Amino acid sequence: MGFVSSVVSPPEKNQLSYWFAFQNDNLMVKVEDNRAKVPKVYDLDDLNIQPVCEHYLGTLNGEHCYAVELPPGMLWPENMSFMGLRELFVLMDEDIFKVAVNAVQVVAWGQTHQFCGRCGAKTETKPDERAKVCPQCNHHSFPRITPAIMVGILKENQILLAANRMFPPDFYSVLAGFMEPGETLEECIVREVREEVGVEVKNIKYFGSQPWPFPNSLMIAFTADYAGGDIVVDGNEIVKAGWYSADNLPKRPTGGISVASKLIDWFKENH
């Protein structure tokens, strides 16, 4: 069945449910045998936890899911710990991680939209939609989603991979960047590639997408063919870049959850 999003919570908490509880963007989990699990209880009262704010997310395989904000100084229950989603990326099952991505963004949205951005009045939660409504000016605020492109550029049997200044040493990935107002996805790809590595692209084709909560992005991945130009890195975001064959790939995203790793794996399997 997978995850089914909803904002209307059940009238009673009478079944075991997943609780995605965050403190300062860190998720409360129990780690056993190198796997991380979120608490599964009827209510956080069962763990003697009083959340600051609670959001209903929907169901995962028929089981209810909640996202909550916890007080900053709260001590976690015995055998639990708080971890960031980047750490949990390789420790959680993919379906649970996807809900955690949803949860952290909903909690952050609740934290940052308590007051109206237009008139400053305290907002109210819309009962039938993921929205905050201002009772004074009727302004509606929805969770922010920031689109970003990602592109695997192909040149014969090679792919262009680059090292970002923020990456660990000698770690490479495909190019990525945020869209600007008024751009199409294709225009964003052409601009970002030109700005970051100085080459031109053509034959842009959609590959896949993935929500990415760092902080609230939607990664939209494409492939494109090399159309000309020499690699000249911008020296700001990108510090190194080059063409790599399938049998000579550098250290890169792996694991299959991220769309970047899926894109590079697709290249390796097909070239």
N, C-alpha and C positions, 0 to 999 in steps of 0.2 A: 504493500500500500504506500509506503514511503511517507514523506512529510506532507501534511495538508494544513496550510495556513488558515488561521481564523482569529478573530478578535473577541468573539463571544464565548466567554468561559462557561463551563458547566455550572448548573445551579448549586451542586454540592461536590465537595472533594471527597468522594467515596471510593476512589480507586488509586492504586499506586501510579504516580506521575513523575516525569522527569522535571527536576528543578535546576535551572541554569542560573546559579547565584553568583553575582559579580561584586567584587570589592576592588575599586580603583582599576577597572578593566581586567582584573585577574579572576579567573573562574575557579570556583570551589570544586575540587575533584578528590577522588580516592584513587591512588595509584597502587596497583598490584600487578606483579609479573610484567612490568614494563608496559602496562596498559592503564589508561586513565578513564575513570567512569564518573559520570555526574550522579548526584544523589537521586535515588528513586524512592520516594516516600509519599504518604497521603498529603501531608502538609509540612511546611518548614517548622511548624510548632512541634513536630515529632523530634526535631533536632534542637529544640529550644532556641530557635532563631526567629527574630522579629525583623523582617525586611523593611527598608525605607519605602520602597515602591515595588509593586507587582504588576506584571504584564502577562496576559495569556497569549500564547503563540499559536496554538493549534494542536495537532496530533501527529505523532510519529508511530507508524504501524498500529494505529488505533489507540495509542496511549497519550494522555494529555501532557503538554509541555508548558512550563512557565519560565519566565525570565524575571529575575528580581535584582534590585540594588540592595546591597548590604551596607550597614554603617561602617565608616572608614576604620574605626578602631576595634571592631569586633574580632574576638578570638575565634578561630575556626574549631569545629567539633573534633573530638579525638579521631585519629586516623584519616583526617581530611587535610588538604592543603590548598593554597591558592597558587595558580599558575597562569601565565599569559598564554594566549592562543597560539603564538608563534612556537612556544615550547610544546604545546599540546598537539601541534600539527601532525607529528609522527607517532603520537601516543594514543590517539582516539580513532575509533571506527569512523569511516567516512560519513555515514548517515548522521551520527551524533555530532561530528564536527560541523556539518552543514547547518544543523539547528543551532549550534553554539555561535556560528557566524551571524545567523539571524538574531539571536538573543542579545549579543553584545551591542549590536547596532540599535536595537529597540530600546535597550536600557540607556544607552548614550543619548538617544533622541529624547527620551523622557526627562533626562537630567538637564538638557540644554533648551527645552521648550516649555519650561514651567511658566514663562511669562511671554506675552505677546511681543513679537518683534516690531510691530507697527505702533502700538499705543502703550505698551508696558503693563497692561492689566494681567492678572493671573489667569492662565488658561484652564480650560476644562477638557477632560478626555471624552472624545466622541464615542458613544457606546457601541456603534455598529460599524466603525471604520477606524483604521489606524491613523488617527488624526487628533490634533489638539485644536480646540476652537476657542476663540476669544469671545467672552460674553459681552464685551463692550463694543467692538467694531466688527465682529463676525469674521475676522481673519482666520483662515485655516492653515495649519502647519502640518506637513506630512514628513515622514522619515526621509532624511536627505540621502540620496544615492548619487555618487559621483562617477560618471562613465570614464573609463580609461581604455585605450587601445593597447594591444600587444601584437607584435608581428614577427613571424619567422620569414626572413628574406632569403630566397633561394637563388643560387648562381650555379647552374649545372648541377653537380652532385655535392654542393657545399651549402652550408647555412651560415648566416652572419650571426655571431654571438658577441656579446659585449660585457665588459666588467664595469658595473656602476660603482661610483665612489662609496656608496653606502654598503656594498656587498662585502663579505669576508674576503680575505686575500685570495687571488687567483680563482675566484668564483665567477662564472659567466652565465648569462641567460639571453633570451631574445629581447629585443627593444620594446619599451613600453612608455606610455606617457598619457597625461590627462588631456581631455578635450577642452577646447576653449569655446566660449559662447559663439553661436552662429556657425560652427563647423559641422560638416558631415563627418562620419567616421572615416571615410576615405581621405578627405582633406586633412584630417588630423594625422593619419598615418604618414602621408606624404610630408607634412610639415615636421613631425617629430623625427622621422628618419633623416631628413635633410639637416635638421638642426643638430642632431646628436652624432651622426657619423658621416654626413656630407654626401650620401649617395642618393640616387633616384630609384623609384620603384614603379612597377606596372603590374597588371593582372592581379589585382587585390581580390582575395576570396575569403569568405567567412569560414572560420574553423570551429569556434566554440566560445563559451562564456563561463564565467564563474564569479559569484559574489566574493568579495575580498574585504575583510573588516579592518583594514589598516590604512585609514580609519573606516571608510564607508564606501568603498569602491565597487563598481561592477567592471570586471576585466572582460573585454571583448576581444577575442583573439582572431587573427587573420594570418593567411600566408600571402606572400607577394613575390614577384620575380624581380631580380636585379635589372635595372634599366640603364645604368651608367654611373660614372663617377668613381673617384678613388676614396677609400676610407680616410676621413680626417675627423678624429674624435673632438668633441667640443671642449674637453678638458675640465668641464664643470661637473656635469652629471656622469659622463662616460670618460673613463680613464684609459681603457684599452678595448680594442675590437678587432675581429678578424674573421676570415672564412675557415670553416672547419668541415671536414668530411665525417661521415658516419662512423668510421673506424678510428677517428682521432679527436673525439670530443673532449673538451676540458671538464673540470669540475663544474657541475650544473645542477639545477633543480631535479630531484628524483622523488619517487614515492607514489606518483600517479594521482594524487589528490589535486595538485595545482594544475591549472590549464597550461602554465609554462612547461611543466614537465611532460604533460601529454603532447604538447606541440613538438617538443624536441624528440620525444620517443617516437612520434609519428614520422618525423624526418628520418630517424635512425632506421626504422623498420622498412621504409619505402625507398631509401637511397643507399 
